[in-house]
Amino acid sequence: MTSGFSAVVLTVLCLLSLIFAATITRNTYISPRTEFSTSDITVNANTYYYMLDILDVTVLGSFRNNGQFFLHMSNNRSTSVRMTGNHFENAGVFVFRSFELRTFSDYQVTPSGPFLNTGDMYFGVHNAVYDSLPFSVTSLSSWSNTGMMVFVSEYGEPADLQLQCHDENGIQTSITNNGTIFFTNIHWKARTNIKGNGCMVLGSGVLVDLYYSESMQGIAGNQTIYLADPYSWLRVIGIETREGGAPTLKVAGLGNGNAIIVQAYGSISSVHYSKKNGLLKVYIDDVVRIIFNIGTGYGNFQITGGYISYSEQPPNNPPTICERSSVFPSRRL
């Protein structure tokens, strides 16, 4: 009777752990299972919460991590993560890792309240599936990064990414990046205003589309876009629809054949580079539409259609904030 009663108690406790809040005060390992669901999760400092091969993870309430939170997929089954509560805050190490999976994985951090990262966040998949969205980090309230965020798709076509803040009516507001965001083999259609003085590092296979419109005014002048690889591209779209004067974008790393692409209804009529202040002005139909602050020391540029490239090495190093280490954690228990 005692052993039977104990088994029932353990079963009930396991079921309760799937639906109620959890505060992690000591190192915790969650073994493989089909589903894990909870309301709130708080991971205390100096502790880890390690989840292995969970196929469906749902957090319906607030998420706060001051320690280490790992979700590692090692089998070949698809996984889905939904964090849709009213608050998301990471001050520690946060890892979603499914490099071993050849099937679809998607990680959706979409709180209705604030999104705040002051720690290190890593999102990694083996490859993207056509017309899918493996990475989404959004908020209906506020969006702020002062730490580090890393998005990696190892193989195949670039994976789509969504980073944005919008209200309940779907109207885009702005995200604030005062930290560092790394991309590898990613396609980000940036349809949001970007504030702050951080850095976005475009690695191999990365295309960032920066959309301008009457409501989307683009990127703050102190935000750096770092073209860190010969196979990285920044594309500016709709610049002629922007109200006001020509915006200035801070771009580091132009060189070795990577490119800035200006996609507009008109064509680039000319560019003017100042060797004194490092500003590259782009004229569309003889009107200055956008200015790129690329730094001094450049020679002749190659302009083909809307592509602006430089075949030699970039003459300047990027800002220090762009050079943080982004090595993906490989922790296994």
C-alpha positions as CSV (number, residue, x, y, z in Angstrom):
1,M,0.0,0.0,0.0
2,T,2.8,2.4,0.9
3,S,4.6,2.0,-2.4
4,G,1.4,2.3,-4.4
5,F,0.5,5.5,-2.5
6,S,4.0,6.9,-3.1
7,A,3.6,6.2,-6.8
8,V,0.4,8.1,-6.9
9,V,1.9,11.1,-5.0
10,L,4.8,11.2,-7.4
11,T,2.5,11.1,-10.4
12,V,0.4,14.0,-9.0
13,L,3.5,16.0,-8.3
14,C,4.7,15.5,-11.8
15,L,1.4,16.7,-13.2
16,L,1.4,19.7,-10.9
17,S,4.9,20.6,-12.1
18,L,3.4,20.9,-15.6
19,I,0.9,23.6,-14.8
20,F,2.0,25.7,-11.8
21,A,4.8,28.2,-11.2
22,A,8.3,27.0,-10.6
23,T,11.1,28.8,-8.7
24,I,14.5,27.0,-9.3
25,T,16.7,27.3,-6.3
26,R,19.0,24.3,-7.1
27,N,20.4,22.7,-10.2
28,T,17.5,21.0,-12.0
29,Y,17.4,18.5,-14.9
30,I,14.2,17.8,-16.8
31,S,14.4,14.5,-18.7
32,P,13.0,13.8,-22.2
33,R,9.2,14.0,-22.5
34,T,6.6,15.1,-25.0
35,E,5.3,18.2,-23.3
36,F,6.3,20.7,-20.6
37,S,3.9,23.5,-19.6
38,T,4.0,26.0,-16.7
39,S,2.7,29.4,-15.7
40,D,5.8,31.1,-14.3
41,I,9.4,30.2,-14.2
42,T,12.1,31.9,-12.0
43,V,15.7,30.6,-12.2
44,N,17.8,31.9,-9.3
45,A,21.4,33.0,-9.6
46,N,24.1,30.3,-9.5
47,T,21.7,27.6,-10.6
48,Y,20.8,25.9,-13.9
49,Y,17.6,24.6,-15.3
50,Y,18.4,22.1,-18.0
51,M,15.7,20.6,-20.3
52,L,16.6,17.8,-22.7
53,D,14.5,16.7,-25.7
54,I,11.2,18.3,-24.7
55,L,9.1,18.4,-27.8
56,D,6.6,21.1,-26.8
57,V,7.5,23.8,-24.2
58,T,5.0,26.4,-23.1
59,V,5.4,29.2,-20.5
60,L,2.1,31.0,-20.0
61,G,3.2,33.4,-17.3
62,S,6.3,35.4,-16.4
63,F,9.8,34.2,-17.1
64,R,12.8,35.4,-15.1
65,N,16.3,33.9,-15.4
66,N,19.2,35.0,-13.2
67,G,21.0,31.7,-13.6
68,Q,21.4,29.4,-16.6
69,F,18.4,28.1,-18.6
70,F,19.1,25.4,-21.3
71,L,16.8,23.7,-23.7
72,H,18.8,21.2,-25.7
73,M,17.4,19.0,-28.5
74,S,19.6,16.0,-29.3
75,N,17.1,13.7,-31.1
76,N,15.7,14.1,-34.6
77,R,12.2,15.2,-33.7
78,S,10.8,18.7,-34.2
79,T,10.4,21.0,-31.2
80,S,8.2,24.0,-30.5
81,V,8.7,26.6,-27.7
82,R,6.2,29.2,-26.7
83,M,6.8,31.8,-24.1
84,T,3.7,34.0,-24.2
85,G,3.4,35.4,-20.7
86,N,3.2,38.9,-19.4
87,H,6.9,39.4,-18.7
88,F,10.2,38.1,-20.0
89,E,13.5,39.0,-18.3
90,N,16.9,37.3,-18.8
91,A,19.8,38.4,-16.7
92,G,21.8,35.1,-17.0
93,V,22.5,32.6,-19.7
94,F,19.6,31.5,-21.9
95,V,20.1,28.8,-24.5
96,F,17.8,27.2,-27.1
97,R,19.9,24.7,-29.0
98,S,18.7,22.2,-31.7
99,F,21.7,21.9,-34.0
100,E,21.3,18.1,-34.2
101,L,17.8,18.3,-35.5
102,R,17.2,18.0,-39.3
103,T,13.5,18.7,-38.7
104,F,11.7,22.0,-38.0
105,S,12.3,23.8,-34.7
106,D,10.8,27.1,-33.7
107,Y,11.4,29.3,-30.7
108,Q,8.8,32.0,-30.0
109,V,9.5,34.5,-27.1
110,T,6.4,36.7,-27.4
111,P,5.4,38.3,-24.1
112,S,2.4,40.6,-23.9
113,G,4.4,42.7,-21.4
114,P,8.1,43.8,-21.4
115,F,10.9,41.9,-23.0
116,L,14.2,42.7,-21.3
117,N,17.6,41.0,-21.8
118,T,20.6,42.1,-19.8
119,G,22.4,38.7,-20.0
120,D,23.4,36.3,-22.9
121,M,20.8,34.7,-25.1
122,Y,21.5,32.0,-27.8
123,F,19.1,30.6,-30.4
124,G,20.4,27.9,-32.7
125,V,18.8,25.5,-35.3
126,H,20.3,23.1,-37.7
127,N,18.4,24.5,-40.7
128,A,15.3,26.4,-41.6
129,V,12.2,25.0,-43.4
130,Y,10.9,27.0,-46.3
131,D,8.3,29.6,-45.5
132,S,8.8,29.1,-41.7
133,L,9.7,31.4,-38.8
134,P,12.1,29.6,-36.5
135,F,13.0,32.7,-34.4
136,S,10.6,35.3,-33.0
137,V,11.3,37.6,-30.1
138,T,8.6,40.3,-29.8
139,S,6.7,42.3,-27.3
140,L,3.4,44.1,-27.0
141,S,4.8,46.5,-24.4
142,S,8.6,47.3,-24.6
143,W,11.7,45.6,-26.0
144,S,15.2,46.2,-24.7
145,N,18.5,44.4,-25.1
146,T,21.6,45.6,-23.1
147,G,23.3,42.2,-23.2
148,M,24.1,39.8,-26.0
149,M,21.7,37.9,-28.4
150,V,22.9,35.3,-30.9
151,F,20.8,33.8,-33.7
152,V,22.3,30.9,-35.8
153,S,21.0,28.7,-38.5
154,E,23.8,26.2,-39.4
155,Y,22.9,25.0,-42.8
156,G,20.7,25.6,-45.8
157,E,18.9,28.8,-46.7
158,P,18.9,31.7,-44.3
159,A,16.4,31.4,-41.5
160,D,13.7,34.0,-41.1
161,L,13.8,36.1,-37.9
162,Q,11.3,38.4,-36.3
163,L,12.5,41.1,-33.8
164,Q,9.9,43.7,-33.1
165,C,7.7,45.6,-30.6
166,H,4.1,46.5,-31.5
167,D,0.9,47.5,-29.8
168,E,-2.3,45.4,-29.5
169,N,-3.5,46.8,-32.9
170,G,-0.4,45.6,-34.6
171,I,1.1,49.0,-35.1
172,Q,4.9,48.9,-35.0
173,T,6.7,50.9,-32.3
174,S,10.4,50.4,-31.6
175,I,13.0,48.1,-30.2
176,T,16.0,49.3,-28.2
177,N,19.4,47.7,-28.6
178,N,22.2,49.0,-26.4
179,G,23.9,45.6,-26.5
180,T,25.1,43.3,-29.2
181,I,23.0,41.1,-31.5
182,F,24.8,38.5,-33.7
183,F,23.3,36.9,-36.8
184,T,24.6,33.9,-38.8
185,N,22.8,32.6,-41.9
186,I,19.7,34.7,-41.0
187,H,17.3,36.9,-43.0
188,W,15.7,39.6,-40.9
189,K,13.1,41.8,-42.4
190,A,13.4,44.8,-40.0
191,R,10.1,46.6,-40.1
192,T,10.5,48.4,-36.8
193,N,12.3,51.5,-35.5
194,I,15.6,50.6,-33.8
195,K,16.8,52.8,-31.0
196,G,20.0,52.7,-28.9
197,N,23.8,52.7,-29.3
198,G,24.4,49.0,-29.6
199,C,25.7,46.9,-32.5
200,M,24.1,44.4,-34.9
201,V,26.7,41.9,-36.3
202,L,25.9,40.5,-39.7
203,G,27.9,37.2,-40.1
204,S,28.1,34.7,-43.0
205,G,24.9,34.3,-45.0
206,V,23.1,37.2,-43.4
207,L,20.7,39.6,-45.1
208,V,19.1,42.4,-43.1
209,D,16.3,44.3,-44.9
210,L,15.8,47.7,-43.4
211,Y,12.4,49.0,-44.3
212,Y,11.5,52.7,-44.4
213,S,8.0,54.2,-44.6
214,E,6.1,57.1,-43.3
215,S,5.9,55.4,-39.9
216,M,9.2,53.5,-39.9
217,Q,12.0,56.0,-39.6
218,G,14.8,53.4,-39.3
219,I,17.8,53.1,-37.1
220,A,19.3,55.5,-34.5
221,G,22.4,57.3,-35.7
222,N,24.5,55.7,-32.9
223,Q,23.5,52.1,-33.7
224,T,26.2,50.2,-35.6
225,I,25.5,47.7,-38.3
226,Y,28.6,45.6,-38.7
227,L,29.1,43.7,-41.9
228,A,31.4,41.1,-40.4
229,D,31.7,38.7,-43.3
230,P,32.3,38.9,-47.1
231,Y,28.9,37.2,-47.4
232,S,26.8,39.7,-45.4
233,W,24.5,42.3,-46.8
234,L,22.4,45.2,-45.6
235,R,19.5,46.2,-47.9
236,V,17.7,49.5,-47.5
237,I,14.1,49.5,-48.9
238,G,11.7,52.3,-49.4
239,I,14.0,55.1,-48.5
240,E,12.2,57.5,-50.8
241,T,9.0,57.2,-48.8
242,R,10.6,58.5,-45.6
243,E,9.6,61.9,-44.5
244,G,12.2,64.5,-43.6
245,G,15.9,64.7,-44.5
246,A,18.2,61.9,-45.5
247,P,18.9,59.6,-42.5
248,T,22.4,58.6,-41.5
249,L,23.2,55.0,-40.8
250,K,26.4,53.9,-39.0
251,V,27.9,50.9,-41.0
252,A,31.2,49.2,-40.1
253,G,33.0,46.5,-42.0
254,L,32.2,47.5,-45.6
255,G,34.8,45.6,-47.7
256,N,36.0,42.2,-48.9
257,G,33.0,42.2,-51.4
258,N,30.1,42.4,-49.0
259,A,27.5,45.0,-49.9
260,I,25.1,47.7,-49.0
261,I,22.0,47.5,-51.2
262,V,19.7,50.5,-51.8
263,Q,16.4,49.3,-53.3
264,A,14.3,52.2,-54.5
265,Y,11.9,53.1,-57.3
266,G,14.5,55.4,-58.7
267,S,18.1,54.5,-59.5
268,I,21.3,55.5,-57.8
269,S,22.5,58.5,-59.8
270,S,25.7,59.0,-57.9
271,V,27.5,58.6,-54.6
272,H,29.8,61.0,-52.8
273,Y,32.3,59.9,-50.2
274,S,34.0,62.4,-47.9
275,K,37.5,61.2,-47.0
276,K,37.5,63.8,-44.2
277,N,34.4,62.6,-42.2
278,G,33.8,59.2,-43.7
279,L,30.3,59.9,-44.8
280,L,29.0,58.2,-48.0
281,K,26.0,60.0,-49.5
282,V,23.8,58.2,-51.9
283,Y,21.9,60.2,-54.5
284,I,18.7,58.7,-56.0
285,D,17.5,60.6,-59.1
286,D,20.0,63.4,-58.0
287,V,18.5,63.8,-54.5
288,V,20.4,62.7,-51.4
289,R,18.3,60.0,-49.9
290,I,20.5,58.3,-47.4
291,I,23.9,58.7,-45.8
292,F,26.1,55.9,-44.6
293,N,28.7,56.7,-41.9
294,I,31.3,54.1,-42.9
295,G,34.5,55.8,-41.5
296,T,37.5,57.2,-43.2
297,G,40.2,55.5,-45.3
298,Y,38.2,54.2,-48.2
299,G,39.2,54.3,-51.9
300,N,37.0,53.6,-54.9
301,F,33.7,51.8,-54.5
302,Q,32.0,49.4,-56.9
303,I,28.4,50.4,-57.8
304,T,26.3,47.9,-59.8
305,G,22.6,48.6,-59.9
306,G,21.7,49.3,-56.3
307,Y,24.8,47.5,-54.9
308,I,27.5,49.4,-53.2
309,S,30.6,47.4,-52.4
310,Y,34.3,47.7,-51.7
311,S,36.7,45.0,-52.8
312,E,39.6,45.6,-50.4
313,Q,39.9,45.1,-46.7
314,P,37.8,47.5,-44.5
315,P,40.2,50.2,-43.4
316,N,38.9,50.4,-39.9
317,N,38.1,48.1,-37.0
318,P,34.5,48.0,-35.7
319,P,33.5,49.5,-32.4
320,T,34.4,47.4,-29.4
321,I,30.8,46.6,-28.7
322,C,30.7,44.7,-32.0
323,E,33.6,42.4,-31.1
324,R,32.2,40.4,-28.2
325,S,32.7,36.7,-28.2
326,S,29.6,34.9,-29.6
327,V,30.7,31.2,-29.2
328,F,27.5,29.1,-28.8
329,P,27.4,27.2,-25.5
330,S,27.7,23.4,-26.0
331,R,26.8,22.3,-22.5
332,R,25.5,18.8,-22.1
333,L,24.6,17.1,-18.9
